[in-house]
């Protein structure tokens, strides 16, 4: 199964794309700010919360994904 990382998944476009990818059968990992974690509690996504400006956060989120779709502005 193809694993896709979606950054900015708490935003309107990132959220819609994440759910559409899941519906199409992709394994979806979302990268969000920690304050949005509750929004994804029962989403079925693999959730990584962190700061895009911190290398360690992004590095962890990018491990073992096949592709990245970036929506963080």
Secondary structure, DSSP 8 states (H G I E B T S, - for coil): --EEEEETTTSHHHHHHHHHHHHTT-EEEEEE-GGGGGGGTTS-SEEEE--TTSHHHHHHHHTT-SEEEE---
